[in-house]
Amino acid sequence: MYGRGKTAHNAKYNNPEYIGQRFGRLTVLEIQHVTDGKYKRWMWKCKCDCGDEGLFRAEYVSKGHTTSCGCAVFDNKPNLKHGESQTRLFIIWRNMRNRCNPEKTKENYHFRYGGRGIKVCDEWNNYESFAKWARENGYNDDLTLERKDNDGDYCPENCTWTGRKGQARNRNTTLYVNYLGRNMSLAEACEISGTSYKRAFTRIKYMNWPVKEALEIPSNETRKWKRSDRFCKSPI
């Protein structure tokens, strides 16, 4: 009897004869008595063929339920060709394809991509091809995938890697203005002029201010400017 009166589970596995025996890829190194919830259990410390060591349920190892430290899963699943299914790059690739597939995403989200005719090129339906292009074109974990033409497909000719701020400026909802003689996003214009995006957006979108004044009039001069004849309608 052990602990709170509970009989130790798998007591038969507390046998030194198991030490040195091999089960699948695991070789038993030692036997340990550990607490598992309210019970005591005999666990085997094993070394895997790959070199990793760990504690495993003795009955699972002896009956063949556990045959490795976990590395065998990559050998037993032929669909894991690249071994990158948990990486950030793979998730970007999967989400890119899902956005263009009405069966994989919500209807309102799909409307912004596949619903507008945006597709993934045949080459990029293969992850290895996409990953090769990504690494040869500057991919790192700080960048996101952006289409140069927001109405174009996902393909090598129309995609690049950019920072999150750059991608945000290429959305359909981005407000573009003409400032200093060229078209740019309002966010970029605010950075140049040094004004608050929220204030400039409100002035242009809801108060119908001219772009130059919305970006350059300080907040403490707003009332003075609105009272001036620049804000008044011209007399008929």
GUZA-261393 format. One record per residue (C-alpha): chain; residue in three letters; x, y, z. Coordinates in steps of 0.05 Angstrom, whole numbers, plus 5000, padded with zeros to 4 digits. Last residue first. Layout:
REM GUZA-261393
<site cadena="A" residuo="ALA" X="X" Y="Y" Z="Z"/>
...
REM end
This chain:
REM GUZA-261393
<site cadena="A" residuo="ILE" X="4536" Y="6664" Z="3915"/>
<site cadena="A" residuo="PRO" X="4582" Y="6676" Z="3973"/>
<site cadena="A" residuo="SER" X="4640" Y="6626" Z="3981"/>
<site cadena="A" residuo="LYS" X="4627" Y="6575" Z="4034"/>
<site cadena="A" residuo="CYS" X="4663" Y="6587" Z="4099"/>
<site cadena="A" residuo="PHE" X="4723" Y="6545" Z="4122"/>
<site cadena="A" residuo="ARG" X="4775" Y="6591" Z="4092"/>
<site cadena="A" residuo="ASP" X="4733" Y="6650" Z="4116"/>
<site cadena="A" residuo="SER" X="4759" Y="6638" Z="4187"/>
<site cadena="A" residuo="ARG" X="4717" Y="6609" Z="4242"/>
<site cadena="A" residuo="LYS" X="4740" Y="6538" Z="4227"/>
<site cadena="A" residuo="TRP" X="4813" Y="6560" Z="4230"/>
<site cadena="A" residuo="LYS" X="4806" Y="6592" Z="4299"/>
<site cadena="A" residuo="ARG" X="4769" Y="6531" Z="4325"/>
<site cadena="A" residuo="THR" X="4822" Y="6483" Z="4300"/>
<site cadena="A" residuo="GLU" X="4882" Y="6522" Z="4324"/>
<site cadena="A" residuo="ASN" X="4896" Y="6480" Z="4386"/>
<site cadena="A" residuo="SER" X="4891" Y="6416" Z="4345"/>
<site cadena="A" residuo="PRO" X="4947" Y="6438" Z="4299"/>
<site cadena="A" residuo="ILE" X="4928" Y="6451" Z="4226"/>
<site cadena="A" residuo="GLU" X="4976" Y="6411" Z="4181"/>
<site cadena="A" residuo="LEU" X="4943" Y="6344" Z="4164"/>
<site cadena="A" residuo="ALA" X="4871" Y="6365" Z="4160"/>
<site cadena="A" residuo="GLU" X="4891" Y="6431" Z="4127"/>
<site cadena="A" residuo="LYS" X="4928" Y="6395" Z="4071"/>
<site cadena="A" residuo="VAL" X="4874" Y="6342" Z="4062"/>
<site cadena="A" residuo="PRO" X="4816" Y="6391" Z="4055"/>
<site cadena="A" residuo="TRP" X="4766" Y="6381" Z="4113"/>
<site cadena="A" residuo="ASN" X="4703" Y="6342" Z="4100"/>
<site cadena="A" residuo="MET" X="4685" Y="6335" Z="4174"/>
<site cadena="A" residuo="TYR" X="4672" Y="6260" Z="4175"/>
<site cadena="A" residuo="LYS" X="4726" Y="6228" Z="4131"/>
<site cadena="A" residuo="ILE" X="4777" Y="6284" Z="4126"/>
<site cadena="A" residuo="ARG" X="4774" Y="6313" Z="4196"/>
<site cadena="A" residuo="THR" X="4762" Y="6246" Z="4230"/>
<site cadena="A" residuo="PHE" X="4820" Y="6213" Z="4192"/>
<site cadena="A" residuo="ALA" X="4867" Y="6271" Z="4209"/>
<site cadena="A" residuo="ARG" X="4851" Y="6267" Z="4283"/>
<site cadena="A" residuo="LYS" X="4857" Y="6192" Z="4286"/>
<site cadena="A" residuo="TYR" X="4922" Y="6192" Z="4247"/>
<site cadena="A" residuo="SER" X="4953" Y="6243" Z="4294"/>
<site cadena="A" residuo="THR" X="4999" Y="6293" Z="4260"/>
<site cadena="A" residuo="GLY" X="5073" Y="6291" Z="4245"/>
<site cadena="A" residuo="SER" X="5065" Y="6314" Z="4173"/>
<site cadena="A" residuo="ILE" X="5106" Y="6258" Z="4143"/>
<site cadena="A" residuo="GLU" X="5079" Y="6205" Z="4190"/>
<site cadena="A" residuo="CYS" X="5008" Y="6229" Z="4179"/>
<site cadena="A" residuo="ALA" X="5018" Y="6225" Z="4103"/>
<site cadena="A" residuo="GLU" X="5041" Y="6153" Z="4111"/>
<site cadena="A" residuo="ALA" X="4980" Y="6135" Z="4152"/>
<site cadena="A" residuo="LEU" X="4935" Y="6171" Z="4102"/>
<site cadena="A" residuo="SER" X="4961" Y="6125" Z="4047"/>
<site cadena="A" residuo="MET" X="4997" Y="6159" Z="3990"/>
<site cadena="A" residuo="ASN" X="4982" Y="6195" Z="3925"/>
<site cadena="A" residuo="ARG" X="5032" Y="6249" Z="3905"/>
<site cadena="A" residuo="GLY" X="5039" Y="6324" Z="3902"/>
<site cadena="A" residuo="LEU" X="5054" Y="6339" Z="3974"/>
<site cadena="A" residuo="TYR" X="4992" Y="6302" Z="3995"/>
<site cadena="A" residuo="ASN" X="4939" Y="6266" Z="3954"/>
<site cadena="A" residuo="VAL" X="4902" Y="6220" Z="3999"/>
<site cadena="A" residuo="TYR" X="4890" Y="6145" Z="4006"/>
<site cadena="A" residuo="LEU" X="4846" Y="6114" Z="4060"/>
<site cadena="A" residuo="THR" X="4861" Y="6040" Z="4071"/>
<site cadena="A" residuo="THR" X="4798" Y="5997" Z="4074"/>
<site cadena="A" residuo="ASN" X="4818" Y="5955" Z="4014"/>
<site cadena="A" residuo="ARG" X="4883" Y="5937" Z="4049"/>
<site cadena="A" residuo="ASN" X="4952" Y="5959" Z="4026"/>
<site cadena="A" residuo="ARG" X="4970" Y="6004" Z="4084"/>
<site cadena="A" residuo="ALA" X="4962" Y="5947" Z="4134"/>
<site cadena="A" residuo="GLN" X="5014" Y="5909" Z="4095"/>
<site cadena="A" residuo="GLY" X="5066" Y="5963" Z="4103"/>
<site cadena="A" residuo="LYS" X="5053" Y="5967" Z="4177"/>
<site cadena="A" residuo="ARG" X="5060" Y="5892" Z="4185"/>
<site cadena="A" residuo="GLY" X="5129" Y="5893" Z="4152"/>
<site cadena="A" residuo="THR" X="5135" Y="5868" Z="4081"/>
<site cadena="A" residuo="TRP" X="5148" Y="5805" Z="4041"/>
<site cadena="A" residuo="THR" X="5129" Y="5806" Z="3968"/>
<site cadena="A" residuo="CYS" X="5075" Y="5781" Z="3922"/>
<site cadena="A" residuo="ASN" X="5049" Y="5795" Z="3852"/>
<site cadena="A" residuo="GLU" X="5101" Y="5760" Z="3808"/>
<site cadena="A" residuo="PRO" X="5110" Y="5701" Z="3855"/>
<site cadena="A" residuo="CYS" X="5034" Y="5686" Z="3857"/>
<site cadena="A" residuo="TYR" X="4975" Y="5702" Z="3901"/>
<site cadena="A" residuo="ASP" X="4927" Y="5734" Z="3853"/>
<site cadena="A" residuo="GLY" X="4915" Y="5807" Z="3837"/>
<site cadena="A" residuo="ASP" X="4863" Y="5857" Z="3863"/>
<site cadena="A" residuo="ASN" X="4909" Y="5883" Z="3918"/>
<site cadena="A" residuo="ASP" X="4965" Y="5891" Z="3867"/>
<site cadena="A" residuo="LYS" X="5031" Y="5885" Z="3905"/>
<site cadena="A" residuo="ARG" X="5003" Y="5826" Z="3945"/>
<site cadena="A" residuo="GLU" X="5032" Y="5822" Z="4016"/>
<site cadena="A" residuo="LEU" X="5060" Y="5764" Z="4057"/>
<site cadena="A" residuo="THR" X="5083" Y="5783" Z="4127"/>
<site cadena="A" residuo="LEU" X="5151" Y="5799" Z="4156"/>
<site cadena="A" residuo="ASP" X="5182" Y="5793" Z="4225"/>
<site cadena="A" residuo="ASP" X="5192" Y="5717" Z="4220"/>
<site cadena="A" residuo="ASN" X="5238" Y="5723" Z="4160"/>
<site cadena="A" residuo="TYR" X="5227" Y="5717" Z="4085"/>
<site cadena="A" residuo="GLY" X="5277" Y="5752" Z="4039"/>
<site cadena="A" residuo="ASN" X="5259" Y="5728" Z="3970"/>
<site cadena="A" residuo="GLU" X="5297" Y="5662" Z="3965"/>
<site cadena="A" residuo="ARG" X="5266" Y="5638" Z="4030"/>
<site cadena="A" residuo="ALA" X="5195" Y="5653" Z="4007"/>
<site cadena="A" residuo="TRP" X="5205" Y="5623" Z="3938"/>
<site cadena="A" residuo="LYS" X="5230" Y="5557" Z="3968"/>
<site cadena="A" residuo="ALA" X="5173" Y="5557" Z="4018"/>
<site cadena="A" residuo="PHE" X="5121" Y="5567" Z="3963"/>
<site cadena="A" residuo="SER" X="5149" Y="5510" Z="3922"/>
<site cadena="A" residuo="GLU" X="5153" Y="5464" Z="3983"/>
<site cadena="A" residuo="TYR" X="5081" Y="5481" Z="4001"/>
<site cadena="A" residuo="ASN" X="5050" Y="5460" Z="3934"/>
<site cadena="A" residuo="ASN" X="4988" Y="5500" Z="3918"/>
<site cadena="A" residuo="TRP" X="5039" Y="5554" Z="3905"/>
<site cadena="A" residuo="GLU" X="5056" Y="5531" Z="3834"/>
<site cadena="A" residuo="ASP" X="4982" Y="5528" Z="3815"/>
<site cadena="A" residuo="CYS" X="4972" Y="5602" Z="3830"/>
<site cadena="A" residuo="VAL" X="4929" Y="5620" Z="3890"/>
<site cadena="A" residuo="LYS" X="4866" Y="5655" Z="3869"/>
<site cadena="A" residuo="ILE" X="4831" Y="5723" Z="3876"/>
<site cadena="A" residuo="GLY" X="4764" Y="5723" Z="3841"/>
<site cadena="A" residuo="ARG" X="4730" Y="5773" Z="3887"/>
<site cadena="A" residuo="GLY" X="4697" Y="5718" Z="3927"/>
<site cadena="A" residuo="GLY" X="4765" Y="5685" Z="3933"/>
<site cadena="A" residuo="TYR" X="4791" Y="5745" Z="3972"/>
<site cadena="A" residuo="ARG" X="4748" Y="5797" Z="4006"/>
<site cadena="A" residuo="PHE" X="4685" Y="5755" Z="3999"/>
<site cadena="A" residuo="HIS" X="4722" Y="5697" Z="4034"/>
<site cadena="A" residuo="TYR" X="4721" Y="5737" Z="4099"/>
<site cadena="A" residuo="ASN" X="4645" Y="5749" Z="4095"/>
<site cadena="A" residuo="GLU" X="4633" Y="5676" Z="4077"/>
<site cadena="A" residuo="LYS" X="4675" Y="5646" Z="4133"/>
<site cadena="A" residuo="THR" X="4735" Y="5604" Z="4112"/>
<site cadena="A" residuo="LYS" X="4755" Y="5535" Z="4087"/>
<site cadena="A" residuo="GLU" X="4698" Y="5517" Z="4040"/>
<site cadena="A" residuo="PRO" X="4699" Y="5584" Z="4006"/>
<site cadena="A" residuo="ASN" X="4773" Y="5575" Z="3987"/>
<site cadena="A" residuo="CYS" X="4813" Y="5638" Z="3972"/>
<site cadena="A" residuo="ARG" X="4826" Y="5656" Z="4044"/>
<site cadena="A" residuo="ASN" X="4842" Y="5582" Z="4059"/>
<site cadena="A" residuo="ARG" X="4900" Y="5583" Z="4010"/>
<site cadena="A" residuo="MET" X="4934" Y="5642" Z="4043"/>
<site cadena="A" residuo="ASN" X="4919" Y="5614" Z="4112"/>
<site cadena="A" residuo="ARG" X="4956" Y="5549" Z="4095"/>
<site cadena="A" residuo="TRP" X="5016" Y="5586" Z="4067"/>
<site cadena="A" residuo="ILE" X="5021" Y="5633" Z="4127"/>
<site cadena="A" residuo="ILE" X="5014" Y="5572" Z="4173"/>
<site cadena="A" residuo="PHE" X="5071" Y="5537" Z="4136"/>
<site cadena="A" residuo="LEU" X="5116" Y="5598" Z="4144"/>
<site cadena="A" residuo="ARG" X="5101" Y="5602" Z="4219"/>
<site cadena="A" residuo="THR" X="5123" Y="5530" Z="4230"/>
<site cadena="A" residuo="GLN" X="5079" Y="5474" Z="4257"/>
<site cadena="A" residuo="SER" X="5071" Y="5436" Z="4192"/>
<site cadena="A" residuo="GLU" X="5145" Y="5441" Z="4177"/>
<site cadena="A" residuo="GLY" X="5166" Y="5368" Z="4174"/>
<site cadena="A" residuo="HIS" X="5172" Y="5372" Z="4098"/>
<site cadena="A" residuo="LYS" X="5139" Y="5308" Z="4075"/>
<site cadena="A" residuo="LEU" X="5092" Y="5298" Z="4133"/>
<site cadena="A" residuo="ASN" X="5040" Y="5263" Z="4090"/>
<site cadena="A" residuo="PRO" X="5079" Y="5197" Z="4097"/>
<site cadena="A" residuo="LYS" X="5061" Y="5193" Z="4171"/>
<site cadena="A" residuo="ASN" X="5098" Y="5135" Z="4205"/>
<site cadena="A" residuo="ASP" X="5168" Y="5163" Z="4198"/>
<site cadena="A" residuo="PHE" X="5151" Y="5231" Z="4227"/>
<site cadena="A" residuo="VAL" X="5113" Y="5198" Z="4284"/>
<site cadena="A" residuo="ALA" X="5175" Y="5158" Z="4303"/>
<site cadena="A" residuo="CYS" X="5207" Y="5219" Z="4335"/>
<site cadena="A" residuo="GLY" X="5159" Y="5217" Z="4393"/>
<site cadena="A" residuo="CYS" X="5206" Y="5190" Z="4447"/>
<site cadena="A" residuo="SER" X="5197" Y="5122" Z="4416"/>
<site cadena="A" residuo="THR" X="5155" Y="5058" Z="4418"/>
<site cadena="A" residuo="THR" X="5098" Y="5076" Z="4464"/>
<site cadena="A" residuo="HIS" X="5037" Y="5032" Z="4455"/>
<site cadena="A" residuo="GLY" X="5082" Y="4971" Z="4448"/>
<site cadena="A" residuo="LYS" X="5057" Y="4932" Z="4508"/>
<site cadena="A" residuo="SER" X="5122" Y="4941" Z="4548"/>
<site cadena="A" residuo="VAL" X="5126" Y="5015" Z="4533"/>
<site cadena="A" residuo="TYR" X="5054" Y="5031" Z="4552"/>
<site cadena="A" residuo="GLU" X="5059" Y="4988" Z="4615"/>
<site cadena="A" residuo="ALA" X="5121" Y="5024" Z="4638"/>
<site cadena="A" residuo="ARG" X="5092" Y="5094" Z="4630"/>
<site cadena="A" residuo="PHE" X="5150" Y="5135" Z="4603"/>
<site cadena="A" residuo="LEU" X="5204" Y="5179" Z="4632"/>
<site cadena="A" residuo="GLY" X="5252" Y="5211" Z="4583"/>
<site cadena="A" residuo="GLU" X="5317" Y="5208" Z="4544"/>
<site cadena="A" residuo="ASP" X="5333" Y="5234" Z="4475"/>
<site cadena="A" residuo="GLY" X="5389" Y="5202" Z="4434"/>
<site cadena="A" residuo="CYS" X="5352" Y="5187" Z="4369"/>
<site cadena="A" residuo="ASP" X="5351" Y="5113" Z="4387"/>
<site cadena="A" residuo="CYS" X="5310" Y="5131" Z="4448"/>
<site cadena="A" residuo="LYS" X="5336" Y="5125" Z="4520"/>
<site cadena="A" residuo="CYS" X="5287" Y="5103" Z="4572"/>
<site cadena="A" residuo="LYS" X="5270" Y="5121" Z="4644"/>
<site cadena="A" residuo="TRP" X="5215" Y="5073" Z="4663"/>
<site cadena="A" residuo="MET" X="5157" Y="5093" Z="4707"/>
<site cadena="A" residuo="TRP" X="5128" Y="5054" Z="4766"/>
<site cadena="A" residuo="ARG" X="5066" Y="5088" Z="4790"/>
<site cadena="A" residuo="LYS" X="5039" Y="5117" Z="4855"/>
<site cadena="A" residuo="TYR" X="4967" Y="5139" Z="4855"/>
<site cadena="A" residuo="LYS" X="4931" Y="5203" Z="4873"/>
<site cadena="A" residuo="GLY" X="4952" Y="5239" Z="4810"/>
<site cadena="A" residuo="ASP" X="5013" Y="5203" Z="4782"/>
<site cadena="A" residuo="THR" X="5066" Y="5201" Z="4837"/>
<site cadena="A" residuo="VAL" X="5132" Y="5170" Z="4817"/>
<site cadena="A" residuo="HIS" X="5173" Y="5107" Z="4830"/>
<site cadena="A" residuo="GLN" X="5230" Y="5103" Z="4781"/>
<site cadena="A" residuo="ILE" X="5259" Y="5045" Z="4741"/>
<site cadena="A" residuo="GLU" X="5325" Y="5053" Z="4703"/>
<site cadena="A" residuo="LEU" X="5356" Y="5053" Z="4634"/>
<site cadena="A" residuo="VAL" X="5303" Y="5018" Z="4591"/>
<site cadena="A" residuo="THR" X="5320" Y="5021" Z="4517"/>
<site cadena="A" residuo="LEU" X="5268" Y="5053" Z="4471"/>
<site cadena="A" residuo="ARG" X="5266" Y="5049" Z="4395"/>
<site cadena="A" residuo="GLY" X="5216" Y="4991" Z="4396"/>
<site cadena="A" residuo="PHE" X="5222" Y="4961" Z="4465"/>
<site cadena="A" residuo="ARG" X="5294" Y="4944" Z="4485"/>
<site cadena="A" residuo="GLN" X="5315" Y="4912" Z="4551"/>
<site cadena="A" residuo="GLY" X="5373" Y="4942" Z="4589"/>
<site cadena="A" residuo="ILE" X="5334" Y="4947" Z="4654"/>
<site cadena="A" residuo="TYR" X="5273" Y="4902" Z="4650"/>
<site cadena="A" residuo="GLU" X="5306" Y="4851" Z="4696"/>
<site cadena="A" residuo="PRO" X="5306" Y="4904" Z="4751"/>
<site cadena="A" residuo="ASN" X="5232" Y="4890" Z="4763"/>
<site cadena="A" residuo="ASN" X="5185" Y="4944" Z="4785"/>
<site cadena="A" residuo="TYR" X="5140" Y="4931" Z="4724"/>
<site cadena="A" residuo="LYS" X="5098" Y="4883" Z="4765"/>
<site cadena="A" residuo="ALA" X="5075" Y="4941" Z="4808"/>
<site cadena="A" residuo="ASN" X="5034" Y="4970" Z="4750"/>
<site cadena="A" residuo="HIS" X="4992" Y="5012" Z="4797"/>
<site cadena="A" residuo="ALA" X="5011" Y="5021" Z="4870"/>
<site cadena="A" residuo="THR" X="4952" Y="5005" Z="4916"/>
<site cadena="A" residuo="LYS" X="4917" Y="5066" Z="4943"/>
<site cadena="A" residuo="GLY" X="4917" Y="5075" Z="5018"/>
<site cadena="A" residuo="ARG" X="4931" Y="5149" Z="5015"/>
<site cadena="A" residuo="GLY" X="5005" Y="5142" Z="4998"/>
<site cadena="A" residuo="TYR" X="5024" Y="5070" Z="4984"/>
<site cadena="A" residuo="MET" X="5000" Y="5000" Z="5000"/>
REM end
